[in-house]
Amino acid sequence: MSEKRLVKFKKEGEKRRPIRGFLSFALMLAAVLLVVLFAAYRDGTGFDILRRYLHYGRSEQVGGATVYRYESASKNRFALLGESLVVLSDASLSLYDSAGEEVFSTPVTMAAPALASGGGRAVAYDVGGTALYVVDASGLLLELTADEEEPYISATLNKNGELAVTAQKRGYKGSVKVYGRTLGTDPSFEFKSSKRFVLDGYVLGNDLAVVTLGQENGVFVSSVGLYDLSKSAEEPAASYNISGGLVAAIGEREGRLVTVSDSVLTCASASGEVQGSYAYSGSYLRGYDLGGAGFTALLLNRYRSGSVGRLVTVDEHGEELGSLDIRDEVLSISASGRYVAVLYADRLSVYNQDLQTYATLQGTGDARSALMRSDGSVLLLSAGSASLFLP
């Protein structure tokens, strides 16, 4: 073979090898995508694996790495705003970005600090006190100070970031003020109750849902009334009762109102029609989280004390999606997206909405609570730091 033909064959071979390498890579990538899409089609978790891989550069991490450091306090409360962390104590309110850097911090004085989130915002307030703050991932949005004779009772944020603030009111049995998305210092709507004690409020579409407490035949009854935000009517456009239970929380699922009481979870339409309920059947409510996508997580104990009970997930119709017997000590539960994180004394377990095990982390150190993220990752919170677990 001549030298010219030999050189020609070599060049052609060199051209083919890069093409073959590219084709091999493309076929491998296609196979991986097919596996991910199959998992996503089956239970939706495949997309979350891909999200975690693209965002963190990996989809699995055993043990977790410290992401946030904050001041240790016994009354610390936590909330997630995407990848930002809000930390509230009786002495300070702080906001940290995804890199763990402090974005905002202010001293506060709160005897009973409380923290709620919604619509990319968090509201921090003092139950029975006069201080209230609203923050988003960029920092402080609103600061309110109540009259000492009209302290705050509760505050909620809906999925659009609209704020409802419940407080005592001179001459009345309570009030709820609504602050729209723009969060001006003056409320856009105020409801005042002269008949029943007000417990909570929540903005649902164009209505304000108000939770009140009264008595019927010697039994405490919670009621939910719906008031049109474009009117100033004293009587609700619609209402319904929740018998035999004190409402602990109100939220929204798929356009429906969801209330969690000490004896029953109730689901109602935007027009005030009760469309489903889930009774605890003699069990005691120990914990709950309304943060799941289309479901509420409930931790129910068989006895008033102890660790024997059930974890259940309930959809927006009041139907049970999953049930899991619990016999170990539970430190916290947290729901987000299609997942529920349960922090036990010796491990962390992540379940899907049907309460099938998705991931487990053995040995969680001194973590005392957990925050579930919608992509399937979990933030483990200890006294002065938080670490990230990637299933």
Salt bridges, closest charged atoms under 4 A:
GLU12 OE1 - ARG16 NH2 3.87
ASP43 OD2 - ARG42 NH2 3.97
ASP48 OD1 - ARG51 NH1 3.02
ASP48 OD2 - ARG338 NH1 2.64
GLU83 OE2 - HIS55 NE2 2.64
ASP147 OD1 - ARG170 NH1 3.38
GLU149 OE1 - ARG170 NH1 3.43
GLU150 OE2 - ARG170 NH2 3.82
GLU190 OE2 - LYS169 NZ 3.14
GLU235 OE2 - LYS195 NZ 3.11
GLU252 OE2 - LYS159 NZ 3.54
GLU316 OE2 - HIS317 NE2 3.63
GLU320 OE1 - ARG310 NH1 3.59
ASP328 OD2 - ARG347 NH2 3.05
ASP346 OD1 - ARG347 NH1 3.06
